[in-house]
Amino acid sequence: MNGGSPEHLPINLDEYEAAARAVLTDMAFDYYAGGAEDEITLSENTQAWRRERLVRRVLVDVSCIDLSTTVLGTPISLPVMAAPCSFNKLAHPDGEIGVARAVARSGSLHIVSTVATTSLEEIAEAAPNGPRWFQLYCYKDRGITEALVERAQTAGYRALCLTVDVPVQGHRERDIRSQFHLPPGIRVANLDHPLDETADDSALNRYIKELWDTTITWDVITWLRSLSDLPIVVKGIVSPEDALLALEYGASAVVVSNHGGRQLDGCISTCRALSPIVDAVEGRLEVFVDGGIRRGTDVVKALAMGARAVLIGRPYLYGLAVGGSAGVRHVFELLEEEIERAMGLLGCTCIDAIDRSFLAGGKRGS
Ligand SMILES: Cc1cc2nc3c(=O)[nH]c(=O)nc-3n(C[C@H](O)[C@H](O)[C@H](O)COP(=O)(O)O)c2cc1C
């Protein structure tokens, strides 16, 4: 695997970002790394996790540490899943198949994007044993969404992850500067429609305006539930009120997310949004979180606040860019080692035991 540096493989997720910058075109790197407008939320996401402080315990037997948990009943080996990310083939020819195989080998779960550059069936066939969910954007033509749901169910996807934070496209100025476009041969593989090779930034924006349904409201969950028995995960929640509405409409889980700072700039960081949502739902929904998670200690902090598991986006895209499928696998390995070490140092041997008592300012026994 080419680590982007002749001396060594990256030893942490930030080093993967630096190595990816060295191997990707500026246009592809900026598409992955960028956020909306002034990128306030993008940088706040990472900074907010770093500001939290942990309170460790001592003289606990940590000879055996178990990172396994479940998400919506599915066992995973570590509390980290792969977030849905568009256009994986921009990073590496292995694309989504490389990600699917690496995630399966890591014992984790892959959330596949609607706008993947490999069809959802090919992804499922490439790693038949890895659990996966399908991320949905809702099209004005309900028939398109309906067909995607049916295909995902047939291909063995175990949940639908409805992304709700793209009512309009965030303004990503890096993509304007770089004149972002899809290189020849890379296309949205799940759908037969005009967004194809060489589609540029304004084509992407036009696509979203023309095809995605900006009129959808909470009823869309009722509609989705009428189409399939798959559990529904609502991704893109930052307000406790919205989390309660997701519960009321029958969702099984929410992802506290601001789309990695790519949508509303100035949106609250996910670290700050998480605890009030956990408190509001009182265990009636599983709560996941993503955005800016780069260290095992960030994962532990999220779990201590009450998240059941976290998602990572950019880190695995950078792993893919640097080393194809093996790079993605290495990113998961690094995080796994970091989480295990963090738990050992914290004095905590299983995921369920990570609670707010490990956070500075957290309440004991809560
Ligand atoms: C390049 C890129 C593409 C993305 N594409 C999608 C997508 O197709 N669907 C979606 O729900 N979220 C998408 N997201 C958001 C991610 O699922 C996730 O919320 C975010 O990346 C988490 O933040 P992190 O990158 O800091 O880990 C994308 C993010 C990035 C960076």
The ligand as a MOL file (V3000), in Angstrom:
LIG
                    3D

  0  0  0     0  0            999 V3000
M  V30 BEGIN CTAB
M  V30 COUNTS 31 33 0 0 0
M  V30 BEGIN ATOM
M  V30 1 C -17.4530 13.5070 0.1630 0
M  V30 2 C -18.6720 13.2960 0.9980 0
M  V30 3 C -19.8170 12.7970 0.4150 0
M  V30 4 C -20.9640 12.5910 1.1840 0
M  V30 5 N -22.0720 12.0370 0.5960 0
M  V30 6 C -23.1590 11.7830 1.3610 0
M  V30 7 C -24.2770 11.1100 0.7980 0
M  V30 8 O -24.2930 10.7470 -0.3750 0
M  V30 9 N -25.3450 10.8900 1.6080 0
M  V30 10 C -25.3640 11.2730 2.9260 0
M  V30 11 O -26.3500 11.0510 3.6260 0
M  V30 12 N -24.2970 11.8880 3.4840 0
M  V30 13 C -23.2000 12.1400 2.7370 0
M  V30 14 N -22.1110 12.7150 3.3140 0
M  V30 15 C -22.0960 12.9800 4.7670 0
M  V30 16 C -21.5570 11.7640 5.5360 0
M  V30 17 O -22.4890 10.7070 5.5070 0
M  V30 18 C -21.2920 12.0860 7.0170 0
M  V30 19 O -22.4400 12.6660 7.5890 0
M  V30 20 C -20.0890 13.0100 7.2270 0
M  V30 21 O -19.0820 12.7620 6.2810 0
M  V30 22 C -19.5350 12.8200 8.6390 0
M  V30 23 O -18.5010 13.6870 8.8910 0
M  V30 24 P -16.9290 13.3130 8.7630 0
M  V30 25 O -16.6250 13.2990 7.2910 0
M  V30 26 O -16.2730 14.4340 9.4740 0
M  V30 27 O -16.7160 11.9640 9.4050 0
M  V30 28 C -20.9580 12.9280 2.5660 0
M  V30 29 C -19.7800 13.4280 3.1430 0
M  V30 30 C -18.6470 13.5970 2.3900 0
M  V30 31 C -17.3960 14.1080 3.0500 0
M  V30 END ATOM
M  V30 BEGIN BOND
M  V30 1 1 1 2
M  V30 2 1 2 3
M  V30 3 2 2 30
M  V30 4 2 3 4
M  V30 5 1 4 5
M  V30 6 1 4 28
M  V30 7 2 5 6
M  V30 8 1 6 7
M  V30 9 1 6 13
M  V30 10 2 7 8
M  V30 11 1 7 9
M  V30 12 1 9 10
M  V30 13 2 10 11
M  V30 14 1 10 12
M  V30 15 2 12 13
M  V30 16 1 13 14
M  V30 17 1 14 15
M  V30 18 1 14 28
M  V30 19 1 15 16
M  V30 20 1 16 17
M  V30 21 1 16 18
M  V30 22 1 18 19
M  V30 23 1 18 20
M  V30 24 1 20 21
M  V30 25 1 20 22
M  V30 26 1 22 23
M  V30 27 1 23 24
M  V30 28 2 24 25
M  V30 29 1 24 26
M  V30 30 1 24 27
M  V30 31 2 28 29
M  V30 32 1 29 30
M  V30 33 1 30 31
M  V30 END BOND
M  V30 END CTAB
M  END
